[in-house]
Amino acid sequence: MNKPKIALTIAGTDPTGGAGVMADLKSFHSCGVYGMAAITSIVAQNTKGVQHIHNLDIEWLREQLESIYDDELPQALKTGMIASKDMMLLVESYIKDHPEIPYVIDPVMLAKSGDSLMEDEAKQHLQNILLPHAMVATPNLPEAEEITNLNITDESSIYQAGKIFIKEIGSQGVVIKGGHMGDDEKATDYLFTKDDVFTFEEPRCDTPHTHGTGCTFSAVITAELAKGRSIYDAVKKAKHFISLSIKHTPEIGQGRGPVNHFAYMKEVGLDDE
């Protein structure tokens, strides 16, 4: 039996299972990749919002990463909620020590409820510490605006933002997710690399239940990179995966419900139920 590919997520929690490492691990599983996780923050949240955040002491994160890397290296790594500069610097040290491992960053700043998930000081350091190491960054429009200081309102400004990520910040690739744009018929994402720009379109689903979409989307990209897929193929798979996840949302909770992390498995016949 061949050893499975391994993907590692470094992020916060969601006790209701819709976002954070819980969503990442479900997404890894749905992609046929073994998931590992190191926790940065314990978040009391649900579909109605974020009630409390407890950022772990930096040594607790260090001990988790030491345990993982001392035993089995992942084939790809993603980060989600990284709440402080010290956490960023610690994660960066592992990225630098293992440059062969593809790194995906979901620059989590806000929950779907609008609650802030990152310290203001950390937002300022994200661009200098972690984003330059990214094989793929996956900001939504508000996050891309925060990072680039642009007012992104149309395709032209999306292209401006993409150039900033690649040429100024130094990310190898960035997917600027257009889900917040006003098109009622389709949701378009833009993948920028050093040499190319690609667009990925799926029909827009009219639902408020999109909790955890950013975590899920970036986790699928990470899983596919762990398998040795190209950036293009990983993003293409992630776009279809998240579209199905939103289309078949399980309608859980009293607020913005989570997406369905197993809808893709059902479509390709890996789930018999």
C-alpha positions in Angstrom: 0.0 0.0 0.0 1.4 3.4 -1.0 1.7 6.0 1.8 -0.9 8.8 1.5 0.1 12.3 0.7 0.0 14.6 3.7 -1.3 18.1 3.9 -0.7 20.3 7.0 -3.0 23.1 8.2 -1.9 25.8 10.7 -4.9 27.7 11.7 -7.6 28.4 14.3 -10.6 26.3 15.3 -14.3 26.4 14.8 -16.2 24.3 17.3 -19.2 24.1 15.0 -17.1 22.5 12.3 -17.6 24.9 9.4 -14.3 26.8 9.2 -10.7 26.7 10.4 -8.8 23.5 10.9 -12.1 21.5 11.1 -13.0 22.6 7.6 -9.4 22.1 6.4 -9.3 18.5 7.6 -12.6 17.6 6.1 -11.5 19.1 2.8 -8.2 17.2 2.8 -10.1 14.0 3.5 -12.5 14.7 0.6 -9.5 15.1 -1.7 -7.9 11.8 -0.6 -5.1 13.4 1.3 -4.1 12.7 4.9 -4.6 15.8 7.1 -2.5 17.1 10.0 -3.2 20.3 12.0 -1.5 22.7 14.3 -3.7 25.0 16.3 -3.0 28.8 16.5 -6.1 30.0 18.2 -9.1 28.6 19.9 -12.2 30.4 18.6 -15.6 30.3 20.1 -17.8 30.8 17.0 -20.8 29.5 15.3 -22.9 30.4 12.3 -24.2 33.5 14.0 -20.7 35.0 14.7 -17.5 35.0 16.7 -18.1 35.1 20.5 -14.5 34.8 21.8 -10.9 34.3 20.6 -8.1 32.8 22.6 -4.7 33.0 20.8 -2.4 30.3 22.0 1.0 31.1 23.6 3.7 31.0 20.9 5.4 28.0 22.7 2.3 25.9 22.3 2.4 26.4 18.6 6.1 25.8 18.5 5.7 22.5 20.4 3.0 21.3 17.9 5.1 22.1 14.9 8.1 20.4 16.4 6.1 17.3 17.0 4.9 17.2 13.4 8.1 18.0 11.6 10.2 15.7 13.9 8.0 12.8 12.8 6.7 13.1 9.2 7.0 16.0 6.8 3.9 17.1 4.9 3.8 17.4 1.1 2.0 20.7 1.3 1.2 23.3 3.9 -1.4 26.0 4.4 -2.0 28.7 6.9 -5.3 30.2 7.9 -5.8 32.3 11.0 -2.3 33.5 12.2 -3.1 36.1 14.8 0.2 37.6 15.7 3.6 38.6 14.3 5.4 36.1 16.5 3.3 33.3 15.1 4.1 34.4 11.6 7.8 34.5 12.3 7.6 31.0 13.7 5.7 29.6 10.7 8.1 31.4 8.4 11.1 29.6 10.0 9.6 26.2 9.0 8.8 27.4 5.5 12.4 28.6 5.1 13.8 25.3 6.4 11.7 23.3 4.0 11.4 25.4 0.8 10.5 22.3 -1.2 7.1 22.1 0.5 4.4 24.1 -1.4 2.9 26.8 0.9 -0.7 28.1 0.5 -1.8 31.1 2.5 -5.4 32.0 3.2 -4.9 35.5 4.6 -7.8 35.2 7.1 -8.7 38.6 8.5 -12.5 38.6 8.9 -15.1 35.9 9.6 -18.2 35.8 7.4 -20.0 37.5 10.2 -17.7 40.4 9.9 -15.8 39.8 13.1 -12.1 40.5 13.1 -9.9 37.4 13.4 -6.5 39.1 13.3 -4.7 41.7 15.5 -4.3 45.0 13.7 -0.5 44.8 14.1 -0.5 41.4 12.5 -2.3 42.6 9.4 0.7 45.0 8.8 3.2 42.1 9.1 1.4 39.6 6.9 2.6 41.2 3.7 6.2 41.2 4.7 6.6 37.9 6.6 4.3 35.2 5.0 2.9 36.4 1.7 6.4 36.5 -0.1 6.8 32.8 0.5 3.4 31.7 -0.9 3.1 29.4 -3.8 -0.6 30.4 -3.8 -2.4 33.1 -1.8 -6.2 33.1 -1.7 -7.6 36.5 -0.6 -11.2 37.4 -1.1 -11.9 40.9 -2.3 -12.0 42.6 1.2 -8.7 40.9 2.1 -7.1 41.8 -1.2 -8.2 45.4 -0.6 -6.7 45.4 2.9 -3.3 44.0 1.6 -3.0 46.1 -1.5 -4.6 49.3 -0.3 -6.7 49.3 -3.4 -10.5 49.9 -3.8 -11.4 46.8 -5.9 -14.6 47.4 -7.7 -14.1 45.9 -11.2 -12.0 43.6 -13.2 -9.4 46.3 -13.9 -8.7 46.8 -10.2 -8.6 43.1 -9.7 -5.8 43.0 -12.3 -4.0 45.8 -10.5 -4.2 43.9 -7.2 -2.9 40.7 -8.8 0.1 42.5 -10.1 0.9 43.9 -6.7 0.8 40.4 -5.2 3.1 39.0 -7.8 5.5 41.8 -8.7 5.7 43.8 -5.4 4.9 41.3 -2.6 6.5 38.3 -4.3 3.9 35.6 -4.1 4.3 32.9 -6.8 0.6 32.8 -7.4 -2.5 34.5 -6.1 -6.2 33.7 -6.5 -8.3 36.8 -6.0 -11.8 35.4 -5.3 -14.5 37.5 -7.0 -17.4 36.2 -4.9 -18.1 39.6 -3.5 -18.5 41.2 -7.0 -22.0 42.1 -8.1 -22.5 39.5 -10.9 -25.8 37.7 -10.1 -25.2 34.9 -12.6 -21.6 33.7 -12.0 -18.8 33.7 -9.5 -15.4 34.4 -11.1 -12.0 33.9 -9.6 -8.8 35.2 -11.0 -5.5 33.3 -10.8 -2.4 35.4 -11.3 1.1 33.8 -11.7 4.4 35.4 -12.9 3.6 34.7 -16.6 -0.2 34.2 -16.9 -3.6 35.1 -15.8 -6.5 32.6 -15.7 -10.2 32.9 -14.9 -12.4 30.3 -13.4 -16.2 30.6 -13.5 -19.0 28.7 -11.8 -22.7 29.5 -11.6 -23.5 31.6 -8.6 -25.6 30.0 -5.9 -28.2 32.2 -4.2 -27.6 31.2 -0.6 -26.3 32.9 2.6 -24.7 29.7 3.7 -21.1 30.3 2.8 -19.4 30.0 6.2 -15.9 28.5 5.7 -15.6 28.9 2.0 -12.2 30.5 2.2 -10.8 27.8 4.4 -12.2 25.1 2.2 -11.1 26.6 -1.1 -7.5 27.0 0.1 -7.4 23.6 1.7 -8.4 21.9 -1.6 -5.6 23.8 -3.3 -3.2 22.6 -0.6 -4.4 19.0 -1.0 -3.9 19.0 -4.7 -0.4 20.6 -4.5 0.4 17.8 -2.0 -0.4 15.3 -4.8 2.0 17.1 -7.1 -0.6 19.0 -9.2 0.2 22.3 -10.9 -1.1 25.5 -9.5 -3.6 25.8 -12.4 -5.0 22.3 -11.9 -5.1 22.8 -8.1 -7.1 26.0 -8.4 -9.4 24.5 -11.1 -10.3 21.6 -8.8 -10.8 23.9 -5.8 -13.2 26.1 -7.8 -15.4 23.2 -8.8 -15.1 21.7 -5.3 -16.3 24.9 -3.5 -19.1 25.5 -6.0 -20.5 22.1 -5.2 -20.0 22.7 -1.5 -22.0 25.9 -1.7 -24.7 24.4 -3.9 -25.3 21.5 -1.5 -25.0 23.3 1.8 -26.3 21.2 4.7 -28.4 24.1 6.1 -26.9 23.8 9.6 -27.2 26.6 12.2 -29.3 29.7 12.7 -27.0 32.1 10.8 -24.6 31.8 7.9 -24.4 28.0 7.7 -21.3 26.0 6.6 -20.7 24.6 3.2 -20.8 20.9 2.4 -17.3 19.5 2.5 -18.4 16.1 1.2 -20.5 17.2 -1.8 -17.5 16.6 -4.2 -17.0 13.1 -2.9 -20.7 12.3 -3.7 -20.3 13.7 -7.2 -17.3 11.6 -8.0 -18.8 8.5 -6.4 -16.6 8.2 -3.3 -19.5 8.6 -1.0 -22.2 5.8 -1.3 -24.7 7.4 1.0 
